[in-house]
Amino acid sequence: MAALKEIKARIASVGGTLKITSAMKMVASAKLHHVQAEAEALAAYEHQLSAITDTLCRFAGEHEIDMPQTRFHARLRRAVVVAIASDGSLCGGFNAEAFRQLEHSVGELRNEGFEQIEVWPVGEKMAAHLRKSGLKFDDTFHALGGHHSYAGAVKLADRLMKGYETGEIDRVLLVYNHYASMSRQTPRSETLLPLETHPTAGSKLPDADYICEPSPRELLRELLPLAVRTRMYEVLLDSSTAEHAARTVAMQTASDNAQDLLDELKLFYNKQRQQAITNELADIAPSD
C-alpha cells in the first residue's frame, strides 16, 4: 500500500505541474498574439519610412546626406553592443542563443580592432549573464526587456545617437533573436549606427517627379533620427515576439511530456492496484 500511496502522490504532483505548464502556455500564447500584431503594424510603418528616406537619399547629393547618423567613423576606439534577451526563463534555448550571439559579435569587434567594447543589456537574463562574463556593461536600460515601450526605445536610441554624434561611440551593434516562425528564432547581429541610407551604386531615381519642400537635407535631418528610433523599437518588439513564441513552444512541449508521464503513471498505478487486490483475495481465499 505504501508503494501505491507514493505513486498516487506522484500522479498528483505531475498533474499539478501539467496545470501550471498549460496555463503558462496559454499566457505566453496570448502575449505572443498581442506583441506580434503590434510588431506587424510597426513593420509596415518602418517599411514606408525606409522607402521615404531611401527616395530622399536618391534625390539628394552625396554631400547632402552626410548626417551624423550616417557618417562613418574611421577610428575604431569604442563600440557599444545592445544585447537583448528576456526577463524570465522557461523559454527553451532563447537566452542561450542570445548569449552565444553576443560572444560571437564581441569577438568580431575585437578582431576588427576596437579598443573598447561596452555592452548595454536589455532584459534581466542578459544583465545577469554579463555580471558573470567579465565584459564591461551599462545596465541602465535592462528593464526594457519585460516592459518594452516606444518611449523607452526613444530614450535608448537618443542616447546612442548622442554618443555617436559627439564621437564617444564609433559603432553601435544590435544583438537579438529574430522571430522567423513559431518554432524557429534565429540570433542576429546588425549595425544600427552608422545608419546605412546611402544609395547604392547604379540606383535609379524614381519615375515620379517629387517636389521636396523643404529640401531633402532638411527632411532627412528630421527623418533619420526617427528611422533609428523606429528600428530600435522594431527590434525590441521582434525579440519580444521571438521570446513569447519560444516560451509557448517550450510550455507546449512540457505539457505534452507531463501528459505522457501522467498516462504512464496512471497505467502503472492501476496495474499495481489490481495486483494488490489480487494478492489480498489470494490471502483470504480458502485453499483446496
Backbone as JSON, one array per atom type, in Angstrom:
{
  "sequence": "MAALKEIKARIASVGGTLKITSAMKMVASAKLHHVQAEAEALAAYEHQLSAITDTLCRFAGEHEIDMPQTRFHARLRRAVVVAIASDGSLCGGFNAEAFRQLEHSVGELRNEGFEQIEVWPVGEKMAAHLRKSGLKFDDTFHALGGHHSYAGAVKLADRLMKGYETGEIDRVLLVYNHYASMSRQTPRSETLLPLETHPTAGSKLPDADYICEPSPRELLRELLPLAVRTRMYEVLLDSSTAEHAARTVAMQTASDNAQDLLDELKLFYNKQRQQAITNELADIAPSD",
  "N": [[0.82, -1.22, 0.0], [2.02, 1.15, 0.66], [3.61, 1.72, -1.56], [1.64, 2.23, -3.49], [0.54, 4.59, -2.46], [2.68, 6.31, -2.79], [2.89, 6.36, -5.58], [0.42, 7.49, -6.19], [0.73, 10.0, -5.02], [2.74, 10.94, -6.64], [1.38, 11.07, -9.07], [-0.45, 13.12, -8.5], [1.35, 15.21, -8.18], [2.54, 15.45, -10.75], [0.25, 16.03, -12.17], [-0.38, 18.56, -11.12], [1.82, 20.01, -12.05], [1.33, 19.83, -14.78], [-0.99, 21.4, -15.02], [0.11, 23.89, -14.42], [2.06, 24.3, -16.49], [0.36, 24.25, -18.7], [-1.22, 26.49, -18.23], [0.75, 28.49, -18.33], [1.5, 28.23, -20.95], [-0.81, 29.12, -22.26], [-0.89, 31.79, -21.4], [1.55, 32.77, -22.47], [0.98, 32.41, -25.18], [-1.15, 34.2, -25.56], [0.16, 36.64, -25.03], [1.98, 36.55, -27.1], [0.38, 36.81, -29.44], [-0.56, 39.4, -29.05], [1.81, 41.02, -29.02], [2.86, 40.31, -31.49], [0.97, 41.31, -33.3], [1.33, 44.05, -32.85], [3.98, 44.29, -33.67], [3.81, 43.64, -36.39], [2.24, 45.73, -37.34], [3.97, 47.88, -36.84], [6.06, 47.15, -38.51], [5.07, 47.61, -41.06], [4.87, 50.39, -40.99], [7.57, 51.06, -40.59], [8.66, 50.08, -42.95], [7.53, 51.79, -44.86], [8.6, 54.21, -43.99], [11.33, 53.74, -44.44], [11.29, 53.56, -47.2], [10.68, 56.19, -47.86], [12.9, 57.66, -46.83], [14.89, 56.46, -48.35], [14.17, 57.27, -50.91], [14.53, 60.06, -50.64], [17.28, 60.13, -50.22], [18.15, 59.3, -52.69], [17.39, 61.43, -54.28], [18.88, 63.47, -53.15], [22.19, 64.91, -53.12], [25.48, 63.42, -52.62], [26.86, 64.9, -50.69], [24.8, 66.08, -49.31], [23.56, 64.18, -47.76], [25.22, 63.65, -45.73], [24.93, 63.06, -42.79], [24.96, 63.12, -39.13], [24.09, 60.6, -38.22], [24.64, 58.91, -40.31], [27.29, 59.13, -40.85], [30.39, 57.65, -41.27], [32.71, 56.39, -38.92], [36.08, 56.47, -38.96], [38.01, 55.79, -37.09], [38.62, 53.21, -34.7], [37.72, 53.1, -31.9], [35.73, 52.94, -29.71], [33.07, 50.73, -29.24], [29.6, 50.0, -28.95], [27.44, 47.51, -27.86], [24.19, 46.61, -28.06], [22.54, 44.3, -26.38], [19.97, 41.98, -26.4], [17.78, 40.13, -24.42], [15.61, 37.97, -22.47], [13.4, 38.69, -19.65], [12.53, 36.66, -18.0], [12.75, 33.05, -17.49], [12.32, 29.68, -18.72], [11.94, 29.46, -21.49], [13.01, 27.8, -23.4], [15.87, 27.5, -25.47], [16.21, 30.19, -25.88], [17.49, 32.42, -24.51], [20.08, 31.4, -24.25], [20.92, 31.26, -26.91], [21.01, 33.99, -27.53], [23.08, 34.77, -25.81], [25.26, 33.38, -26.91], [25.37, 34.55, -29.44], [26.05, 37.14, -28.72], [28.65, 36.79, -27.65], [29.93, 35.97, -29.98], [29.66, 38.27, -31.6], [31.05, 40.21, -30.1], [33.59, 39.1, -30.24], [34.08, 39.4, -33.0], [34.15, 42.2, -33.21], [36.41, 42.76, -31.69], [38.36, 41.49, -33.23], [38.19, 43.14, -35.4], [39.41, 45.38, -34.47], [38.61, 47.17, -32.45], [39.15, 49.19, -29.61], [37.75, 49.54, -27.18], [34.96, 47.84, -25.92], [31.69, 47.96, -25.08], [28.85, 46.64, -23.49], [25.37, 47.03, -23.61], [22.93, 45.8, -21.83], [19.63, 44.5, -22.41], [16.99, 43.34, -20.71], [16.6, 41.12, -17.97], [17.89, 38.63, -17.83], [20.01, 38.86, -19.64], [21.46, 40.89, -18.41], [22.17, 39.61, -16.01], [23.78, 37.6, -17.05], [25.92, 39.09, -18.06], [27.05, 40.1, -15.74], [28.5, 37.99, -14.85], [30.24, 37.5, -16.88], [32.48, 39.1, -17.26], [32.67, 41.12, -19.08], [32.61, 44.59, -19.97], [29.88, 46.6, -19.06], [26.76, 48.45, -19.23], [23.97, 48.76, -17.43], [21.72, 50.39, -17.62], [19.41, 50.34, -19.2], [18.26, 47.87, -18.83], [15.72, 47.13, -17.97], [13.99, 47.39, -20.08], [13.5, 45.02, -21.34], [11.32, 43.44, -20.33], [9.37, 45.34, -20.23], [8.82, 46.72, -22.67], [8.58, 49.67, -24.56], [7.64, 52.37, -26.73], [8.51, 54.85, -25.85], [10.61, 54.16, -24.13], [12.32, 52.95, -26.0], [12.94, 55.17, -27.53], [14.41, 56.76, -25.71], [16.66, 55.12, -25.35], [17.64, 54.96, -28.01], [18.13, 57.68, -28.56], [20.15, 58.3, -26.72], [22.19, 56.69, -27.7], [22.51, 57.83, -30.26], [23.33, 60.4, -29.56], [25.78, 59.87, -28.3], [27.11, 58.8, -30.5], [27.14, 60.94, -32.25], [28.71, 62.83, -30.91], [31.12, 61.57, -30.9], [31.84, 59.84, -28.9], [31.07, 57.25, -29.2], [31.79, 54.86, -31.66], [30.69, 52.83, -33.12], [27.6, 51.12, -33.26], [26.0, 48.24, -32.33], [23.44, 45.81, -32.71], [22.22, 43.04, -30.98], [20.2, 40.27, -31.01], [17.33, 38.01, -30.85], [15.68, 36.95, -33.67], [12.32, 36.72, -34.76], [11.52, 34.17, -36.65], [9.73, 32.09, -37.22], [7.01, 30.27, -35.68], [8.24, 28.1, -34.5], [10.91, 28.64, -34.77], [13.54, 30.68, -33.91], [15.91, 32.97, -34.76], [19.23, 33.94, -34.02], [20.6, 37.21, -34.31], [22.85, 39.75, -35.54], [23.24, 43.15, -36.07], [24.15, 46.28, -37.57], [23.4, 49.31, -36.1], [24.22, 51.99, -35.97], [26.84, 53.33, -37.86], [24.03, 54.52, -39.72], [22.77, 52.89, -42.5], [22.02, 54.42, -45.26], [22.81, 55.38, -47.63], [22.48, 55.72, -51.13], [22.74, 52.93, -53.3], [25.3, 51.97, -55.65], [24.63, 52.69, -59.04], [21.91, 52.9, -58.69], [18.64, 54.02, -59.57], [16.76, 57.03, -60.02], [13.43, 57.59, -58.76], [10.55, 57.12, -60.89], [8.51, 59.0, -60.66], [8.16, 62.55, -60.4], [9.16, 64.24, -57.79], [8.52, 67.0, -55.63], [10.37, 68.45, -53.23], [9.84, 69.94, -50.23], [10.56, 71.21, -47.21], [14.03, 71.2, -48.29], [15.65, 68.11, -49.42], [17.74, 67.59, -47.61], [16.94, 68.91, -45.24], [14.62, 67.49, -44.65], [15.69, 64.93, -44.27], [17.18, 65.41, -42.0], [15.27, 65.4, -40.04], [14.02, 62.94, -40.42], [15.91, 60.83, -40.31], [16.83, 60.48, -37.55], [14.33, 59.62, -36.59], [14.08, 57.26, -38.0], [16.1, 55.7, -36.82], [15.15, 55.52, -34.17], [12.73, 54.19, -34.63], [13.64, 51.78, -35.7], [14.99, 50.72, -33.51], [12.86, 50.3, -31.71], [11.43, 48.46, -33.22], [13.16, 46.26, -33.24], [13.15, 45.6, -30.52], [10.48, 44.77, -30.26], [10.52, 42.64, -32.05], [12.31, 40.86, -30.8], [10.85, 40.39, -28.45], [8.58, 39.15, -29.5], [9.77, 36.81, -30.5], [10.63, 35.73, -28.07], [8.19, 35.15, -26.68], [7.11, 33.32, -28.45], [9.01, 31.25, -28.29], [8.67, 30.56, -25.6], [6.02, 29.7, -25.61], [6.16, 27.41, -27.25], [7.96, 25.9, -25.71], [6.51, 25.5, -23.31], [4.35, 24.11, -24.34], [5.61, 21.77, -25.18], [6.52, 20.88, -22.69], [4.07, 20.44, -21.44], [3.03, 18.39, -23.02], [4.9, 16.37, -22.47], [4.46, 16.08, -19.73], [1.83, 15.14, -19.76], [2.14, 12.69, -21.06], [3.77, 11.37, -19.17], [1.98, 11.36, -17.04], [-0.05, 9.69, -18.01], [1.36, 7.27, -18.16], [1.98, 6.87, -15.44], [-0.58, 6.62, -14.33], [-1.46, 4.29, -15.6], [0.43, 2.48, -14.61], [-0.18, 2.7, -11.9], [-2.8, 1.66, -11.8], [-2.3, -0.97, -12.58], [-0.67, -1.83, -10.46], [-2.47, -1.52, -8.35], [-4.46, -3.32, -9.09], [-2.96, -5.64, -8.89], [-2.42, -5.65, -6.16], [-4.99, -6.0, -5.1], [-5.56, -8.5, -6.11], [-3.63, -10.02, -4.75], [-4.55, -9.71, -2.1], [-7.03, -10.99, -2.25], [-6.13, -13.54, -2.77], [-4.96, -14.12, -0.35], [-7.1, -14.31, 1.46], [-8.74, -16.17, 0.35], [-10.04, -19.51, 0.63], [-7.94, -22.35, 0.82], [-7.44, -25.26, -1.27]],
  "CA": [[0.0, 0.0, 0.0], [2.9, 2.33, 0.69], [4.02, 1.99, -2.93], [0.51, 2.84, -4.16], [0.43, 5.97, -1.99], [3.75, 7.08, -3.42], [2.52, 6.56, -6.98], [-0.7, 8.43, -6.21], [1.29, 11.33, -4.76], [3.47, 11.33, -7.85], [0.36, 11.45, -10.06], [-0.95, 14.44, -8.12], [2.41, 16.19, -8.43], [2.65, 15.65, -12.19], [-0.97, 16.71, -12.59], [-0.24, 19.97, -10.79], [2.79, 20.58, -13.0], [0.64, 19.94, -16.08], [-1.86, 22.58, -14.97], [0.95, 25.09, -14.46], [2.63, 24.47, -17.83], [-0.74, 24.56, -19.62], [-1.59, 27.89, -18.0], [1.84, 29.33, -18.83], [1.43, 28.18, -22.42], [-1.92, 29.99, -22.68], [-0.47, 33.18, -21.17], [2.57, 33.11, -23.47], [0.34, 32.49, -26.48], [-1.9, 35.46, -25.6], [1.14, 37.72, -25.16], [2.55, 36.44, -28.44], [-0.54, 37.39, -30.42], [-0.61, 40.85, -28.83], [3.06, 41.64, -29.46], [3.03, 40.06, -32.92], [0.13, 42.28, -34.01], [2.0, 45.35, -32.74], [5.2, 44.24, -34.49], [3.42, 43.66, -37.8], [1.81, 47.09, -37.66], [5.16, 48.73, -36.88], [6.87, 46.77, -39.67], [4.52, 48.32, -42.22], [5.27, 51.8, -40.83], [9.03, 51.16, -40.8], [8.92, 49.86, -44.37], [7.2, 53.02, -45.59], [9.59, 55.22, -43.6], [12.57, 53.41, -45.14], [11.1, 53.92, -48.61], [10.75, 57.66, -47.97], [14.28, 58.09, -46.64], [15.67, 55.98, -49.5], [13.86, 58.17, -52.03], [15.18, 61.34, -50.4], [18.71, 59.94, -50.44], [18.38, 59.2, -54.13], [17.28, 62.77, -54.84], [19.92, 64.34, -52.59], [23.56, 64.63, -53.49], [26.24, 62.7, -51.6], [27.22, 65.81, -49.61], [23.61, 66.48, -48.57], [23.13, 63.13, -46.84], [26.29, 63.43, -44.76], [24.33, 63.36, -41.5], [25.66, 62.46, -38.02], [23.7, 59.2, -38.09], [25.14, 58.12, -41.44], [28.72, 59.38, -41.02], [31.23, 56.53, -40.86], [33.87, 56.75, -38.1], [37.24, 55.69, -39.39], [38.75, 55.26, -35.93], [37.98, 52.06, -34.06], [38.03, 53.3, -30.48], [34.73, 52.41, -28.79], [31.85, 50.17, -29.82], [28.55, 49.65, -27.99], [26.58, 46.41, -28.31], [22.91, 46.5, -27.35], [22.23, 42.87, -26.38], [18.6, 41.83, -25.92], [17.32, 38.79, -24.02], [14.32, 38.03, -21.78], [13.41, 38.92, -18.21], [12.29, 35.39, -17.33], [13.28, 31.83, -18.1], [11.31, 28.75, -19.25], [11.69, 29.76, -22.9], [13.88, 26.97, -24.21], [17.22, 28.0, -25.67], [16.13, 31.58, -26.34], [18.55, 33.25, -23.91], [21.4, 30.82, -24.56], [21.26, 31.68, -28.27], [21.39, 35.41, -27.46], [24.39, 34.84, -25.18], [26.27, 32.92, -27.88], [25.49, 35.56, -30.49], [26.78, 38.26, -28.14], [30.08, 36.43, -27.6], [30.43, 35.97, -31.36], [29.74, 39.66, -32.08], [32.15, 40.86, -29.38], [34.82, 38.58, -30.84], [34.29, 40.03, -34.31], [34.56, 43.59, -33.0], [37.8, 42.73, -31.24], [39.18, 41.17, -34.4], [38.19, 44.31, -36.28], [40.38, 46.32, -33.92], [38.06, 48.13, -31.5], [39.89, 49.25, -28.35], [36.81, 49.36, -26.07], [33.66, 47.27, -26.29], [30.77, 48.02, -23.94], [27.56, 46.01, -23.78], [24.2, 47.58, -22.92], [21.95, 44.71, -21.83], [18.19, 44.71, -22.31], [16.47, 42.09, -20.19], [17.26, 40.7, -16.73], [18.76, 37.48, -18.07], [21.24, 39.34, -20.27], [22.21, 41.63, -17.39], [22.75, 38.62, -15.1], [24.86, 36.93, -17.78], [27.06, 39.99, -18.18], [27.68, 40.24, -14.43], [29.41, 36.86, -14.67], [31.05, 37.3, -18.08], [33.69, 39.9, -17.23], [32.6, 42.18, -20.08], [32.18, 45.9, -19.49], [28.49, 46.8, -19.45], [25.96, 49.51, -18.63], [22.63, 48.16, -17.35], [20.71, 51.44, -17.46], [18.19, 50.05, -19.94], [17.95, 46.44, -18.77], [14.29, 46.92, -17.69], [13.21, 47.45, -21.33], [13.22, 43.68, -21.84], [9.99, 42.99, -19.98], [8.43, 46.46, -20.3], [9.2, 47.48, -23.86], [7.68, 50.76, -24.95], [8.28, 53.26, -27.7], [9.21, 55.9, -25.1], [11.88, 53.59, -23.69], [13.18, 52.78, -27.17], [13.4, 56.51, -27.92], [15.48, 57.16, -24.78], [17.84, 54.33, -25.66], [18.15, 55.36, -29.32], [18.64, 59.05, -28.48], [21.44, 58.28, -26.02], [23.16, 56.12, -28.63], [22.78, 58.8, -31.32], [24.1, 61.5, -28.98], [27.16, 59.4, -28.15], [27.72, 58.62, -31.82], [27.35, 62.26, -32.85], [29.82, 63.51, -30.21], [32.35, 60.82, -31.09], [32.09, 58.93, -27.79], [30.78, 55.91, -29.72], [32.17, 54.75, -33.07], [29.87, 51.79, -33.75], [26.51, 50.58, -32.43], [25.59, 46.93, -32.85], [22.28, 45.21, -32.05], [22.24, 41.58, -30.89], [18.87, 39.85, -30.55], [16.74, 36.86, -31.51], [14.66, 37.34, -34.65], [11.19, 35.8, -34.89], [11.41, 33.65, -38.01], [8.46, 31.34, -37.25], [6.59, 29.85, -34.35], [9.18, 27.11, -33.96], [12.3, 28.99, -35.09], [14.01, 32.03, -33.59], [17.3, 33.0, -35.22], [20.03, 35.03, -33.46], [21.07, 38.16, -35.33], [23.66, 40.93, -35.21], [23.15, 44.15, -37.14], [24.68, 47.6, -37.24], [22.41, 50.38, -36.02], [24.94, 53.21, -36.33], [26.21, 54.28, -38.76], [22.83, 54.1, -40.42], [23.04, 52.68, -43.92], [20.97, 55.01, -46.09], [23.37, 55.89, -48.87], [22.0, 54.97, -52.29], [23.72, 52.01, -53.86], [25.83, 52.34, -56.97], [23.8, 52.29, -60.15], [20.49, 53.03, -58.38], [17.98, 55.0, -60.41], [15.78, 57.87, -59.36], [12.06, 57.15, -59.01], [9.96, 57.66, -62.11], [7.73, 60.18, -60.33], [8.92, 63.79, -60.18], [8.74, 64.78, -56.49], [8.97, 68.32, -55.2], [10.68, 68.35, -51.81], [9.76, 71.21, -49.52], [11.84, 71.85, -47.52], [14.99, 70.46, -49.1], [15.88, 66.73, -48.94], [18.62, 67.6, -46.44], [16.14, 69.27, -44.08], [13.73, 66.36, -44.36], [16.5, 63.84, -43.73], [17.6, 65.78, -40.65], [14.18, 65.0, -39.15], [13.58, 61.56, -40.63], [16.92, 59.84, -39.95], [16.67, 60.09, -36.13], [13.1, 58.85, -36.45], [14.35, 55.91, -38.51], [16.88, 54.99, -35.8], [14.25, 55.21, -33.05], [11.76, 53.19, -35.07], [14.33, 50.49, -35.83], [15.24, 50.23, -32.17], [11.61, 49.76, -31.17], [11.08, 47.28, -34.0], [14.0, 45.15, -32.78], [12.63, 45.21, -29.21], [9.26, 44.0, -30.49], [10.9, 41.39, -32.71], [12.86, 39.99, -29.77], [9.77, 40.02, -27.56], [7.78, 38.16, -30.22], [10.53, 35.56, -30.51], [10.63, 35.19, -26.71], [6.89, 34.55, -26.37], [6.97, 32.13, -29.29], [9.85, 30.21, -27.71], [8.07, 30.1, -24.35], [4.81, 28.94, -25.96], [6.58, 26.08, -27.72], [8.57, 25.19, -24.58], [5.46, 25.08, -22.39], [3.57, 23.07, -25.01], [6.41, 20.54, -25.09], [6.49, 20.44, -21.29], [2.73, 19.91, -21.17], [2.93, 17.08, -23.69], [5.71, 15.41, -21.7], [3.76, 15.83, -18.46], [0.66, 14.31, -20.04], [2.63, 11.33, -21.33], [4.19, 10.8, -17.9], [0.78, 11.15, -16.24], [-0.7, 8.48, -18.54], [2.16, 6.12, -17.76], [1.82, 6.68, -14.0], [-1.93, 6.12, -14.07], [-1.48, 2.89, -16.03], [1.21, 1.71, -13.64], [-0.94, 2.7, -10.64], [-3.92, 0.72, -11.94], [-1.76, -2.33, -12.58], [-0.24, -2.14, -9.1], [-3.67, -1.63, -7.53], [-5.08, -4.6, -9.42], [-2.12, -6.7, -8.33], [-2.61, -5.65, -4.7], [-6.3, -6.61, -4.83], [-5.42, -9.94, -6.4], [-2.88, -10.62, -3.65], [-5.41, -9.77, -0.93], [-8.01, -12.07, -2.46], [-5.44, -14.82, -2.66], [-4.68, -14.36, 1.06], [-8.32, -14.65, 2.22], [-9.47, -17.26, -0.28], [-9.71, -20.8, 1.22], [-7.12, -23.23, -0.01], [-8.05, -26.55, -1.58]],
  "C": [[0.85, 1.27, 0.0], [3.33, 2.71, -0.71], [2.9, 2.66, -3.7], [0.33, 4.29, -3.74], [1.49, 6.86, -2.64], [3.43, 7.37, -4.89], [1.4, 7.58, -7.09], [-0.22, 9.86, -5.95], [2.05, 11.86, -5.97], [2.5, 11.76, -8.95], [-0.18, 12.84, -9.77], [0.08, 15.53, -8.43], [2.54, 16.5, -9.92], [1.41, 16.37, -12.72], [-0.93, 18.19, -12.28], [0.73, 20.68, -11.72], [2.15, 20.79, -14.36], [-0.28, 21.15, -16.12], [-1.05, 23.87, -15.09], [1.49, 25.33, -15.87], [1.56, 24.81, -18.86], [-1.16, 26.02, -19.48], [-0.52, 28.84, -18.55], [1.85, 29.36, -20.35], [0.34, 29.11, -22.94], [-1.55, 31.46, -22.51], [0.54, 33.63, -22.21], [1.96, 33.26, -24.85], [-0.45, 33.79, -26.63], [-0.96, 36.65, -25.77], [1.75, 37.73, -26.56], [1.66, 37.11, -29.47], [-0.61, 38.91, -30.29], [0.64, 41.54, -29.39], [3.26, 41.46, -30.96], [2.2, 41.03, -33.75], [0.76, 43.66, -33.99], [3.23, 45.4, -33.63], [4.87, 44.31, -35.98], [2.97, 45.05, -38.23], [3.01, 48.03, -37.77], [6.02, 48.42, -38.09], [6.38, 47.48, -40.92], [4.91, 49.8, -42.18], [6.76, 51.97, -41.14], [9.38, 50.97, -42.27], [8.64, 51.12, -45.18], [8.18, 54.13, -45.26], [10.91, 54.99, -44.32], [12.46, 53.78, -46.62], [11.21, 55.43, -48.82], [12.19, 58.14, -47.84], [15.16, 57.64, -47.81], [15.44, 56.87, -50.7], [14.54, 59.52, -51.86], [16.68, 61.25, -50.62], [19.04, 59.86, -51.92], [18.3, 60.58, -54.8], [18.44, 63.66, -54.39], [21.29, 63.95, -53.12], [24.29, 63.96, -52.34], [26.57, 63.6, -50.42], [26.01, 66.16, -48.75], [23.16, 65.42, -47.57], [24.26, 62.76, -45.87], [25.8, 63.88, -43.39], [25.1, 62.66, -40.39], [25.34, 60.98, -37.91], [24.28, 58.31, -39.19], [26.66, 58.24, -41.6], [29.53, 58.22, -40.45], [32.43, 57.04, -40.07], [35.04, 55.86, -38.48], [38.0, 55.09, -38.22], [37.93, 54.14, -35.28], [38.27, 52.09, -32.56], [37.02, 52.6, -29.58], [33.49, 51.94, -29.54], [30.89, 49.83, -28.69], [27.67, 48.57, -28.62], [25.34, 46.4, -27.44], [22.45, 45.05, -27.48], [20.89, 42.65, -25.69], [18.31, 40.36, -25.61], [16.0, 38.97, -23.26], [14.51, 38.39, -20.31], [13.3, 37.6, -17.45], [12.91, 34.23, -18.07], [12.12, 31.0, -18.65], [10.93, 29.08, -20.69], [12.68, 29.02, -23.79], [15.29, 27.54, -24.28], [17.28, 29.44, -26.11], [17.29, 32.42, -25.82], [19.93, 32.72, -24.23], [21.85, 31.22, -25.96], [21.69, 33.14, -28.3], [22.78, 35.57, -26.84], [25.49, 34.45, -26.17], [26.47, 33.95, -28.99], [26.25, 36.79, -29.99], [28.27, 37.98, -28.11], [30.69, 36.46, -28.99], [30.62, 37.4, -31.87], [30.87, 40.42, -31.41], [33.48, 40.39, -29.94], [35.12, 39.21, -32.18], [34.73, 41.49, -34.16], [36.01, 43.68, -32.52], [38.74, 42.44, -32.4], [39.26, 42.34, -35.37], [39.14, 45.39, -35.77], [39.84, 47.34, -32.94], [38.79, 48.04, -30.16], [38.98, 48.98, -27.15], [35.49, 48.82, -26.62], [32.8, 47.24, -25.04], [29.43, 47.45, -24.36], [26.48, 46.69, -22.95], [23.12, 46.51, -22.93], [20.51, 45.22, -21.75], [17.58, 43.38, -21.9], [17.28, 41.62, -18.98], [18.24, 39.55, -16.96], [20.07, 37.89, -18.73], [22.09, 40.1, -19.26], [22.89, 40.66, -16.42], [23.92, 37.88, -15.76], [26.11, 37.8, -17.84], [27.77, 40.2, -16.85], [28.69, 39.13, -14.18], [30.41, 36.72, -15.81], [32.38, 38.04, -18.04], [33.72, 41.01, -18.26], [32.16, 43.49, -19.42], [30.75, 46.16, -19.96], [27.86, 47.95, -18.68], [24.51, 49.02, -18.62], [21.52, 49.18, -17.13], [19.38, 51.06, -18.07], [17.77, 48.58, -19.86], [16.46, 46.17, -18.55], [13.43, 46.97, -18.95], [12.83, 46.06, -21.84], [11.8, 43.24, -21.56], [8.95, 44.09, -20.07], [8.79, 47.34, -21.49], [8.12, 48.52, -24.18], [8.41, 51.64, -25.95], [9.05, 54.36, -26.98], [10.56, 55.39, -24.61], [12.85, 53.4, -24.83], [13.74, 54.11, -27.63], [14.54, 56.97, -27.02], [16.77, 56.42, -25.08], [18.47, 54.78, -26.97], [18.76, 56.75, -29.27], [19.99, 59.1, -27.76], [22.53, 57.71, -26.92], [23.52, 57.14, -29.72], [23.59, 59.97, -30.8], [25.56, 61.09, -28.82], [27.86, 59.23, -29.49], [28.03, 59.97, -32.45], [28.53, 62.99, -32.22], [31.14, 62.77, -30.36], [32.7, 59.9, -29.93], [31.91, 57.46, -28.21], [31.12, 55.9, -31.21], [31.4, 53.67, -33.82], [28.81, 51.34, -32.77], [26.0, 49.32, -33.09], [24.39, 46.44, -32.03], [22.41, 43.69, -32.11], [20.91, 41.13, -30.3], [18.45, 38.58, -31.28], [15.6, 37.32, -32.41], [13.57, 36.28, -34.71], [11.06, 35.39, -36.35], [10.11, 32.9, -38.2], [8.14, 30.92, -35.83], [7.61, 28.92, -33.7], [10.64, 27.46, -34.2], [12.57, 30.46, -34.79], [15.51, 32.07, -33.9], [18.05, 34.18, -34.61], [20.59, 35.92, -34.57], [21.97, 39.22, -34.7], [23.54, 41.89, -36.37], [23.66, 45.49, -36.65], [23.56, 48.62, -37.22], [23.01, 51.71, -36.42], [26.36, 52.85, -36.73], [25.03, 53.67, -39.51], [23.12, 54.01, -41.91], [21.87, 53.2, -44.75], [21.51, 55.54, -47.4], [22.86, 55.08, -50.04], [23.1, 54.1, -52.85], [24.14, 52.46, -55.25], [24.9, 51.83, -58.06], [22.31, 52.41, -59.89], [19.9, 54.17, -59.19], [17.0, 55.82, -59.57], [14.38, 57.34, -59.66], [11.5, 57.81, -60.26], [9.17, 58.93, -61.83], [8.64, 61.36, -60.04], [8.41, 64.44, -58.9], [9.3, 66.19, -56.3], [9.16, 68.26, -53.7], [10.68, 69.74, -51.19], [9.59, 70.92, -48.04], [12.77, 70.91, -48.29], [15.15, 69.03, -48.57], [16.76, 66.69, -47.7], [17.84, 67.93, -45.18], [15.2, 68.14, -43.68], [14.51, 65.21, -43.74], [16.97, 64.15, -42.31], [16.54, 65.39, -39.62], [13.88, 63.51, -39.23], [14.62, 60.53, -40.18], [16.91, 59.49, -38.46], [15.41, 59.28, -35.88], [13.3, 57.42, -36.93], [15.14, 55.08, -37.49], [15.99, 54.59, -34.63], [13.27, 54.11, -33.42], [12.41, 51.82, -35.18], [14.62, 49.9, -34.47], [13.98, 49.6, -31.57], [11.19, 48.5, -31.92], [11.88, 46.05, -33.55], [13.53, 44.68, -31.4], [11.37, 44.36, -29.35], [9.56, 42.66, -31.14], [11.44, 40.39, -31.69], [11.78, 39.51, -28.81], [8.85, 38.98, -28.2], [8.47, 36.81, -30.23], [10.53, 34.91, -29.12], [9.31, 34.49, -26.39], [6.63, 33.32, -27.22], [7.78, 30.97, -28.71], [9.24, 29.67, -26.43], [6.79, 29.3, -24.62], [5.16, 27.53, -26.38], [7.16, 25.26, -26.56], [7.51, 24.68, -23.61], [4.54, 24.03, -23.02], [4.31, 21.73, -24.95], [6.4, 19.98, -23.67], [5.13, 19.84, -20.93], [2.54, 18.54, -21.8], [3.7, 16.01, -22.93], [5.04, 15.06, -20.37], [2.54, 14.94, -18.67], [1.06, 12.87, -20.32], [3.05, 10.64, -20.03], [2.99, 10.48, -17.02], [0.04, 9.89, -16.7], [0.04, 7.22, -18.11], [1.99, 5.82, -16.27], [0.44, 6.12, -13.66], [-2.05, 4.65, -14.47], [-0.73, 2.01, -15.03], [0.48, 1.61, -12.31], [-2.07, 1.68, -10.7], [-3.44, -0.73, -11.93], [-1.35, -2.75, -11.17], [-1.44, -2.34, -8.17], [-4.38, -2.96, -7.8], [-4.29, -5.76, -8.85], [-2.29, -6.8, -6.82], [-3.94, -6.31, -4.33], [-6.24, -8.11, -5.05], [-4.69, -10.65, -5.27], [-3.72, -10.73, -2.39], [-6.46, -10.86, -1.05], [-7.38, -13.43, -2.32], [-5.17, -15.17, -1.2], [-5.92, -14.83, 1.82], [-9.09, -15.81, 1.6], [-9.07, -18.59, 0.37], [-8.89, -21.64, 0.27], [-7.79, -24.58, -0.2], [-7.56, -27.62, -0.6]]
}
